[in-house]
Amino acid sequence: MTAKDELGEAGAIYYFVQQHAHYVKDPTGTEMLQSPAVAFAAWQSGQVPFLDCDDYVILSLSLMRAIGIPVRMRAASYTADKVLGHVYGLAYINNQWMPMDLIPPAPAPGWENPAHTRLYDYSID
């Protein structure tokens, strides 16, 4: 029996979502959340879904979790006041939590912006 290639599978999801969606910020003063169904509907109609960071997290972690990879969400601050302003996923691969930030300039699974001033992890049950 061969071992499951969780890094390869998570990486395939990471790159697919990153390359087939377009990052946009929510309108000022509004927090919008989109289910994965919104991205799937856009893809089925030949469109590119427009997602912000939390939409990328919801979509990518849903796909990873669906194939059995444990996931978490991480909120981060990059400001002196430590107000959380960005989210990205974590996937449990090879006995460690690997960052899965899909927003540019993120180049690959495992990359994490080193300029953070605060991190907070959320379990997903």
C-alpha positions in Angstrom: 0.0 0.0 0.0 1.5 3.4 -1.0 1.3 6.4 1.3 -1.1 9.2 0.4 0.7 12.2 -1.1 -1.0 14.8 1.0 1.5 17.5 0.1 1.0 16.8 -3.6 -2.8 16.8 -3.2 -2.9 20.0 -1.1 -0.5 21.6 -3.6 -2.7 20.7 -6.5 -5.7 22.3 -4.8 -3.6 25.4 -3.8 -2.3 26.0 -7.3 -5.6 25.3 -9.0 -7.5 27.8 -6.8 -4.7 30.4 -7.0 -4.5 30.2 -10.8 -8.2 30.0 -11.5 -9.6 32.8 -9.3 -8.9 36.5 -9.1 -8.2 38.3 -5.8 -10.3 41.3 -4.9 -10.9 43.1 -1.7 -14.3 43.4 -0.2 -16.0 46.8 -0.6 -14.9 49.3 2.2 -16.9 48.8 5.3 -18.5 45.5 4.1 -17.6 41.9 4.9 -18.8 39.5 2.3 -18.4 35.7 2.5 -18.9 33.5 -0.5 -19.5 29.7 -0.4 -17.4 27.4 -2.6 -20.6 27.0 -4.7 -20.1 30.6 -6.0 -16.6 29.7 -7.4 -17.9 26.4 -8.8 -20.8 28.2 -10.6 -18.4 30.7 -12.1 -16.1 28.0 -13.3 -19.0 26.0 -14.8 -20.1 29.1 -16.8 -16.6 29.8 -18.0 -16.0 32.7 -15.7 -13.3 33.5 -13.2 -14.5 33.9 -9.6 -13.6 37.0 -7.7 -12.6 36.1 -4.2 -11.1 37.9 -1.2 -8.8 36.2 1.3 -11.6 34.6 3.4 -13.3 33.3 0.3 -9.9 31.7 -0.8 -9.7 30.1 2.6 -13.3 28.8 2.6 -12.8 27.3 -0.9 -9.3 25.8 -0.6 -9.8 24.4 2.9 -13.2 22.9 2.0 -11.5 21.0 -0.9 -8.6 19.9 1.3 -10.9 18.8 4.1 -13.0 16.9 1.6 -10.1 14.6 0.7 -9.2 14.0 4.3 -6.5 16.6 5.1 -7.0 18.3 8.5 -7.3 22.0 8.2 -7.3 25.2 10.3 -7.7 28.9 9.6 -5.1 31.5 10.6 -5.8 35.2 11.1 -2.8 37.6 10.9 -1.9 41.2 11.6 0.8 43.0 9.9 0.4 46.3 11.7 1.8 47.8 14.9 -1.7 47.8 16.6 -1.9 44.0 15.9 -5.5 44.2 14.5 -6.2 41.0 12.6 -6.8 41.9 9.0 -5.9 38.8 6.8 -6.8 35.1 6.9 -5.3 32.1 5.3 -5.4 28.3 5.7 -3.3 25.8 7.4 -3.1 22.1 6.3 -1.7 19.3 8.5 0.8 17.7 6.3 3.8 15.5 7.3 3.1 16.0 11.0 3.1 19.8 10.9 0.7 22.7 10.2 1.7 24.1 6.8 0.6 27.6 5.8 -1.6 27.8 2.7 -1.8 31.5 1.9 -3.0 31.9 -1.7 -2.9 35.7 -1.9 0.0 37.3 -3.8 2.9 37.5 -3.1 2.5 34.0 -1.8 4.6 31.8 -4.1 3.8 28.3 -2.9 2.3 26.2 -0.1 4.3 26.6 3.1 5.1 30.3 2.5 4.1 32.7 5.3 4.6 36.4 5.3 7.3 37.0 7.9 6.2 40.5 8.7 3.3 39.4 10.9 2.9 41.1 14.3 0.2 38.7 15.5 -1.1 35.3 14.5 -4.2 33.5 15.8 -5.2 30.0 14.7 -8.8 28.8 14.6 -9.8 25.1 14.7 -12.3 23.9 12.2 -14.6 21.2 13.4 
